[in-house]
Amino acid sequence: MRDLMLLSLMAFITGFFLDLLLGDPHWLPHPVKLTGLLIEKGEKALRPLFPQSPRGQLVAGAILAAGVPLLCFLTPFIFLGLLWHFNPWLSLAAESIMCWQVLAVKSLRDESLKVYRALAAGDLDTARKAVSMIVGRDTDPLDREGITKAAIETIAENT
């Protein structure tokens, strides 16, 4: 157990430094996007299975709300456990990559600085586009204050 905890700590530290060095490459699918896709597909699959009543949709939503986090936990847990029993070094490498993907220190800093610079230059269109890279909401109607709040909320939530 101690070895596993030490390996996980090493993976976290390695992932943290990978994140500082590389950030989140745009070409690499991010786990948050994959989770969103899982929610979207899960909702489409579950809705027809339950009555189109408030209660039926509540049950479908509850299954989705419990199932997605459970699947997002169990998948890496089982995968890393299998790797650990096969080869602890492969487990360390895989867990390091996973930690790198879920940490976003460099990318969050880089993307939020783009928002700051655009706002400082008075370029609201560029600021809206920049903030859209770090938030999930529609940024088109945001004014200067809305863009600033969106960026600060995202930084605070992700920190």
N, C-alpha and C positions, 0 to 999 in steps of 0.2 A: 504493500500500500504506500509506504514511504517513497519507494522508487517511482511509482506512478505519479504521486504528487510532485516530486522533484522534476520528473519529465514534463508534466503539465506546466510547471513554473518556467522551465527552460523554453517550452513552446511559446508561452505567452510573451516572454522577453524577446525571443527571436521574432515572433510575429509583430511585436511593437516596433522593433528596429527595422524590419522589412517595410512596415507601414511608413515610418519616418523617411526611409530611403526611397521607396517606390510610390507610395500613395495608392490610390485606386485607379488602375488603368481602365480607361473607358471601354476597351475591347473585352475586358473580362466580366462575365456576368456577376453582378453583386448579389450576395445572399438575400438582401432586402427585396431586390427585384424578383428573385426566384420565389421568395415567400409570397409576394404580391400575386405572382402568376399562380401559385398553388391556391391562394384564396379565391382568385377569379375562377379557375377551373373547378375548384371544389364547390363553389356556390352554384355554378351552372349545372354540375352533376347532382347536387342535393335538392335544389328547388323543385324539379319535377317529381322527385320521390315522395314529397310530402304534400298534403292538401294546401291549396292556395288560400287558406284561412290564416288569421293572425296567429293562432296557436300552432298550426302546421309550420308556418314560416319561422316562428320562434324556436321550435324544436330543431328545424334545419339549421338555423343560425347558431344554436347552442352546440350542436354537433360540430359545426365548422369552427366555432370559437374554441372548443376543447381539442378538436382533432389537429388543427394546424400547429399549435404550439407543441403538442405531444409528438407529432411527426418531426417537427424541427428539432426537438430534443433527441428523440430516439435514433434518428438516422445517423447523426455524427457519433452518438454514444456507442451504437452497435458497430459502426464502421471503425472507429478508433479502438474499440475493445478487441475486434478481430485482428486489426493490425498489431496491437500490443502483444497479443498471444503469438502472432506469426513472427514479428520482428519489431522490437521496441524502437529501433531507429527509424523505421518507416512510420511508425506511429508518431514519433517526434516531428518528423518532416511534415506529415499530413496535418497534425494539430497546429504546427507553426504557420502553415499556409492558411488554415481556417482562422487562426487568430489574426493574421495579417488582413484577411478579408473582412472581418467584423470590426476591426479598429479603423478609424478614418481620421486620424489626427492630421496627417499631412494634407489630405484632400480637403478636409473641412476647413483647414486654415487657408489653403490656396483658393478655394472657391469663395470663401467669405471675404477674403481680401479683394477679389474681383468685384464683389458687391460694393465694398467700401470705396474702392478706387473709382468705380463708375458713379457712385453717389457724390463723392468729393469733386468729380469733374462736372456734376450736374447732368449727367447723361442717364435719364430715367429708363429709356428703352434698354440700354445695355445693362443697367442695374436689374431690371425685371428679368432679363434673360439669364443673368448671372445667378440671381436668387432662385430661379426655377431649377437650377442644377442641384440645389440642396434642400428644396422643400417639395412637398407633394401637392400643394394647392395651386390653383390657377393664379398666376402672377400678373396677368394682363390688366386687371382693374386696380392694382396696387399703386398708391401714390408713394411719395418719398417716405412718409412715416410708416406706411404699410410694409414697404420693402425692408426698412430698417427693423421693424418688429419681427418680420418673418425670419430675417437672418439671425437676429439675436435669439429668438426662440429656438431655432434649429441648433445653433451653437450651444445654448444652454442644455437642451435636451440630449444632445450627443456627447457633451462633456461628461 
